[in-house]
Amino acid sequence: MKRSEIIKIDRENIWHPFTQMKDYENSEHVVITRGKGVKLFDIDNNYYYDTVSSWWTNVFGHGNKHISHNIRSQLNSLEHVIFAGITHPYAAKLVDLMNRFLPSELSKYFFSDNGSTSVEVALKMAFQYWQNLGKTSKTKFIFFENSYHGDTIGAVSVGGIDLYHKLYKPLMFNSHQVKSPICRQCIFRKNRFTLNGDTGCNCECIDEVERLIEDRSEEIAAVIIEPMIQCAAGMNIYNGIFLKKLRDLCTQNDIILIFDEVATGFGRTGKMFAFEHVGIIPDILCLSKGITGGFLPLALTVTTKTIYDAFYDDYFSYKTFFHGHSYTANPIACSAAVGCLENFIKKPIEKYKSGMEKLKDAAIMMSEFDFVSDVRNIGFIAAFDIINPYSGKPFPAKERVGLKIYHESLKNNLILRPLGDTIYWMLPVNIRKIDIEQIYNKTVKSIKNVIEGYSWLRS
């Protein structure tokens, strides 16, 4: 198809996610046709650095040969089969490999097909666990301000970003929202920039959730949190001490702890999983996005034998977990995930240290500009907030500075998809140093070009 044909069909028929379609009334979407490594190529063969890893899914760059090989081989064997009452070797191999990376306490795997559904599974699993044990008062969940766990109704019910979630409150079940550990706004931090969240505080911000748990432990089924970093909240990296304290609170008060690692799993934070940074283990773990290296949809909700055993009974006990998806444990998706994990076995995440260090250096260099107010970095993620360099304050929301930087970045062979006025990089673990240098230079150029348009604010 020609570019004009694609754009015409798109404009007349397609409704894009998280997109105000009127924004494209006088402009066009980029038409991407292929990818290789950290770059995407459009229909006119222009390249763009994919600095957001195609919505945080792409772990080893586009077109990874080993994952592609696994998929092609699988196509000759089995495309799909019902997973109720039937199993297949591709799911078994995936779980066997996952056992090499997860602690032995997390040993029971429930398959689904995306991040939202992995969270839905976790919420229903936690709720029914207590019902099966006869503790029927434990029906509520605790979630954190600015949290994001997906767009299905259950996931929205534990979401804390008003822009995405407030409209749907009449559809949600009631949960308890508590304040998040937002290090870049913390009065107790001792460092100018957040960086990896080790700001010298003792996580005094946990007081609110501590009081709530102690007051209402009899009704709280579970706490759900994104460990180490709230991604959709502007890449809010926080101190790991908070998670340690939260783990202790949940253990002491008989509450399930759910870690949503949909975005942070599979090397993103410099560890295979973010919870490894603090040496604690959740009761339920949600995984998706990077599990297949960005090739195909797949998700896992992983839990403990203790939780699994509460469902294990005679049929007429009605303790069965009645949940499933048509494409549960799709063999082709499982083969992609196997390829992804085999890549990590061949070269563990710790072997990519030089790339992490280079990205950290680039993030620190961003802190030197007067249009940056805070810098965060963990593993292969870096973020910084754009401010008015003349006043030192955020730009008015109506200016949509982040969006302008995005459009400018496209002119500089870069895809910077902002979170408000937060610009971030989430890069493949095998990215080359020279590509990080290019991304840094093109990012600075794109931001400066936009900021210069506000020189009139100097007065």
N, C-alpha and C positions, 0 to 999 in steps of 0.2 A: 504493500500500500504506500501511496505517496504521503508525504507529510501533511499536505493540505487535506487529504481525505481523512486521515487519522484525527486531526484537529476538528474537522467538521463533525464527525461522528461523536467525538468526545464532548464537544460543546453542546450538541443537541440531545445527548442521551445519558452521559455519565455524571454521577454525583460522587465527588471525591470525599474521602474521610477527613475530618478535622479541617474542612476548607469552606470558607464563605465563598460560594461560587461567583458572587458578584465581583469579587476581587479580580476575576479573570474576564470580566466583561470586555475590557480593552487590551487584554494581553493573553498569552497562550501558555499552556503547560509545556514543559520541556518533554520532548518525545525521546525516551531512552530505548535503545534497541539492543544493547549488549553491555557486558561488563567484563573487566579483566583486572585482577588484583584489587587495588584500592580505587581504581578508576571506573567510571561509567562513560558510555559513549552515546551520543544522540544520533538521530537519523541522518544528520549532516556530517557525522563523524567528528564532531567537537567532543573533547573529553572534559570530565568533571571529577575532581576528587570527591569521593563519597565519604565525607567526614562524619556522617551520622550512621554509617554502616547499614544503610537501607532500613531505617527504623529499628536500629539496634540489634539486628538479627545476624548480620554478616560477620563471622568470627575470623575466617582465614582469607578474606578477600573474595572477590567474585571469581567464579569458575575454578574453584579449587579442584585439582585433577583427581585426587584420591576420592573425594566425596562424589564427584561426577562419575567416576568409574564404578563405585558401589551402586549408584542409582541405575546406570546402564545395565549392569549385570543383573540387578534385581528385576528389571523389566521383562527379562526372558523367563522368569520363574513364576511370580505371583504378584498381581497388581493389588488385590484386596480380598479379604475374607472376614466374615463376621467373627468378632472376638469374644462372644458369649458362648461358652461351652466348647470353644476351639482355640487352640494356640498355634503359634508358628515359630520357626527357629530364629526369625529376624528380630522378633520382640525379645526372645530369650537371650539372644546374643547381646542386644542393647542393654538389658538389665544386668547381665553378667559383667559387662564392661563398666556400667555405672557403679557396681559394687566396688570396683577398684578405686573409685574416686570419693565415694561417700563413706562416712563412719558406719560401722556395723549396726549401730542403733537404728539407722534409717534403712530399712530392709524390705518394705512393702511398697510396691509401685502400682499406681493407678494411671492408666493412659487416658489422655484426651487430646484436643487438637489445637489449642492456642492458650495464650496467657490468661485471658479472662476465664476460660473454662477450667483451667487448673486451679484458679482461685475459687470458682464456684464449687468445685469438688472439695476443696479444703474446708470451706465454710460449712457445707452440708455434712461433711465427714465429722467435723468437730461438734456440730450440733447433735447429730445422731449418736455420736459416741456417748454423750452424757445421757441421752434419752434411753439408750440401750442398757446403761448401767442403773437406770432408775432415778438419776439425779435430774429430774425434769424441770427444776427451777433454773438450771444453767442454760439460758437461751440467748444471752446477749453477747455482743462482740465489742471490743475496744479497738479503735483505729485512730490514726494520727492526722492532725491537721496537715494539709498539703499532700496527703498520700494519694496514690493512684494505683489501683489494682485491676483496672480493666473497665469495660463498658457494658457488660451484661448487668442485669438488675442486682444480683447479689453482690457483684464486685463494686457496682456503683454505691450500694448501701454502706460500704466501708471505704468510700472514697472521700477525700477531704479537700478537693479543689473546686471551689464554688463555680468557677467558669464552666467546668465540665459537668458538675453533679447537682448543683442547686435546683435547676429546673425540674429534676426528676424526683424530688423529695416525696411527693405524694405517692410514688410507686415503691418507695424503699421500705425495708423493715428497719425498725428503730435500733440504732447502735450508739455507743458512747464515743464521742470525739474528744481527744485530748491534744494538748499542745505538742508540737514536734520539737526535736532538738535542732534549732536553726542556728548553727554556729556563727554564720556571718552577721547575725543580729544580736548575739549573746553579749550581755554586759560583763560576764565573768571571763571572757577569753582574754588571753594575754598577748596574742599575736595579731599583727595587723591583718593578715590574710588567713583565710580558713585552711587553704592547702589540703592536707589529708585529714583534717578534722581534729588533729591532736593540738588543741588550742590551749592546753595547760589548765583547763577547768576540771571540775569533778562531776560534771553533768548534774548540776543542781536542778536542771529543767525536768528531771524525772519526778519531782515532787508531786505534780498533779496526777499522773498516772498511778503513783504509789498510793495516794490517798483514795483514789477511786477503787483500786483493787482491794485495798484493805476494808473499805466500807461496803463493797458490793460483791465480794468474791463468790457468794452463794448464787449469784445470778449470771456471773460472767463465764461463758463457755470458752472463749479464746481471745487472744490478742493477735492482731495481724500487723506486720510491719515490713518495710523494705530495709534490709540490713545494710548499714554503712552509708547508703545514699538514696535519697528520694529523687528519682530521675526526672519525672514529669514536673516536679516542683521547682525546676530550675537547677537540676543537678546539685541538690542540697546534700553535701557531704557532712557527716557529723561524727562525733567522737564515739569510738567503739565501746568506751566505758558504759555508755547508755545501754547498749545491748546486754552487757554482762549484768547490770543491775536489773534489767527487765527480765532476763532469764531467771534470776534468783527470785524475783517477785512472783513470777508465774509458778515456779516450782513450789514455793512456800505456801501458795494460796490455791493450789490444785486447779490451775488454769492452763489450757493448751496454748502453746506459743507457735504461731505460724510465721514462717519467713517467706516472703514473696521475692524470689530470686529470678523472676521471669526476665528482668533486664540485666541483673548483675551476675548471673551464673555464667559458667564456661569462660573464665579467664578475664572477664571485663575489668575486674578490680585489682588484677595482679595476682589473685589467688583463683583456684578453680571455682570456688564459691566464696561469696563475701563473708559468710559466717566464720570462715577459717581465719580471718584476721583477728578474731577475738577468742577463738578456741572454745566456742560453745556450740550446742547442737539444738536445733528446733525440734518440736514434736511433729510438725508437718512442714514440708518444703515444696514450694511451687516452682516449676521449671518450664521454660519454653524458649522462644526466640532463638538464641544461639545454639540450641541443642542439635539442630541439623546444619549448622554453619550458614544458615540463611537460605537454604535450598527449598525446604518444604515445611508446611505447618505440622507441628507435633508438640505435645506437652506431657509432662509427668507431674503427678502429685505423689510425693514420697512420704511415708510415715513409718511409725514404729510398730513393732509386734504387739505392744500393749494396746494401741488403738485398734489395730487389725483384729485382735482377739475379742474385742467387745462386739464385733459383728459376726463372729464365727460361732454358729449355733445351728440347731435343727431348723429346717425351712419354716415350720409353722410357729417358730418364735418370732418371725417377721422382723428379724434383725438384719436382713440382707440390705446391702447398700444398693438401692434401686436407682442407679445412675449410669448413663452410658452415652456414647456418641456413635453414629453410623460408621465413622472412619476411625474408631478406636484402634490404636496400634497398627495403623496402615503399614503394610510391609515395606513399601517404597520409602516412606518417611523414616521408618525404623532403620533401613539400610543407610540413608543419608546420615542419621544420627550416629550409627556405628562408625561411618567414615570420619565423622567429626571427632569422636572419642579416640579413634585409632590415631588420628593426627596428634592428639594430646599425649597419647602413650609414646609415640615415636619421639616427640619433642615436648616435654612437660612445660607448663606455663612459666616455671621459674627460669627456663632457658631463654625467655624473651625479655630478660631484664634490661638489655641495652635499649630496646625500643621504649620501655617504660621510662627509663632515665632521660632519654631524649625528649619525650613528651613532657616530662616534668620540667625540664629546662625551658622548653618553649612556653609552658604555662607561666613560669616565673618571669620570663621576659615580657609577657603580656602585662604583668603587674606594674611595669615601669611606665606605662602610658597613663596620661591624666584622664583618659576617657574610660578607664577601668576602675571599678570600686572594690571588687573582691575577686580572688582567684581560688579555684578549688581543683584538686587533682588527686586521683586514685587510680592506679593501674593504667589502663588505656583510655581513661576518661579525664577530660579537663574542661573547665567552664569558667566564664568570667562575665560579670555584669557590666553593661554599658551605661555610662552616665554622661551628663552634660559636663564637659571639661571646664566650662567657664563658670559654672555654679557649684559643681561638685555634687549635684543632686540628680535623681533620675529624670529622664525626659518625660514630659506629659504623655500619658498613654495614647492620646489621640494622634501623636506624631508617628506611632508605629515604627519606631526606629529599627527594631529588630527585623521587621519585614523588609524595610528598605535595605538593610545590610544583606539580607537573603538575596534580593533581586540584584544587588550590586555584585554579590559573590558569583552569581552565574556568569557575569561578564568576565570574571577572572578565573574561570575554569574550576569552580568550587561550589559545592552544595553545603551551605550553612543554613540549616533549618533551625530558627531560634525558638526559645521558650520565653515568650514575651521579649524583654530586652536582654535576656541571657543568651550568650553565644557559647556553643559547646562543641567539642570534638569527642566522638566515640569511635575509636579506630580499631582496625583488625589487629590481632595480637602479633601477626607476622609482618607488620608494616616496616618498611625500610626507613633508615634515618634520613635519607635524601628526600623521601616523600613527606616526612614530618617537617623538614625545613621548607619545602615548597608550600605546604599547607599553612604553616606559620606566616610566611611572607605574603601569600595571597590573602590570608585573613586580615592581616594588618592593613594591606592596601585597600581591601574592600571596606573596612570600618573607617579608615581615614577619609576615603572618598565620600562617605555619607556624612561623617562629622563635619567635614569642611563646608558642607551645605548649610550648616547652622552657625557659621561664623558671625552672623548678625546678632547672635545671642551674647556675644562678647560684651556688648554694651548694656 
